[in-house]
């Protein structure tokens, strides 16, 4: 059958070199769902469409990452911003200046390339890794993808630079918004969707050994960050007002004290999730309102 032929094609390609497979289709056709199902069927390095990197992290401080591999990094070095430029973006409704959306996509892609360079035969699934990336960086993308597929099986969902990526791909899967039970693989129509997913599930999971550098990075980012210190300041300030309000209160007020303390604790816990992403200047504005 066509699905069995696709499976044999993938296996044959994997014996010679690893493969690059692109997944294309119209908006709403289920490309991301297809990639999710590949991830469920076989553990793999899965990079989702929307990243969760802290926007205030300096790019040069990311452990085990060399930012000079980025095609635009020389610009920031020439401007003297190499040590200070942040990831950038919006978190908890607050914008942090830094890299543009396309530059962040390339940052994540380059991070994957560098982190997986010492391993082989991994299954790497990328969901819209080049969204917002301009045509200027297509040669960089092609070079990195060619390096990746020499050692790994790569599955790539894309709506950008489709012609270039499908031309260089070993296989192109087209999903349909009308019939999600079958897909088109290269020139083969009507390939069973589940069998196509099974055929693609070739490769190992990424193994990462943490180091003291990672622990230091975590401590600086999550524990010693100004954002977390701001959360602590807000909580101490709120409870100080609480203590001052009910200082030397009578026994008859015990129930009121307990309820008031619970309300303030609940309020601090909920607000802290928002304050954690704010810069200290924003924190001072909030405190000023009280």
QUIZI-V383933 format. One record per run of one state. SS is the DSSP state (A for helix, B for strand, O for the rest). FROM is the first residue (numbers start at 1). LEN is the number of residues. Records with the same first field share a line. If there is no record, write none. Layout:
SS->FROM-LEN ; FROM-LEN
//
This chain:
O->1-1 ; 17-3 ; 25-6 ; 42-3 ; 48-10 ; 62-5 ; 70-3 ; 79-7 ; 87-2 ; 92-2 ; 97-4 ; 116-6 ; 128-7 ; 150-3 ; 158-4 ; 169-2 ; 175-7 ; 186-2 ; 201-3 ; 205-7 ; 224-2 ; 246-5 ; 276-4 ; 290-1
A->2-15 ; 31-11 ; 59-3 ; 67-3 ; 73-6 ; 101-15 ; 135-15 ; 162-7 ; 193-8 ; 212-12 ; 226-20 ; 251-25 ; 280-10
B->20-5 ; 45-3 ; 58-1 ; 86-1 ; 89-3 ; 94-3 ; 122-6 ; 153-5 ; 171-4 ; 182-4 ; 188-5 ; 204-1
//
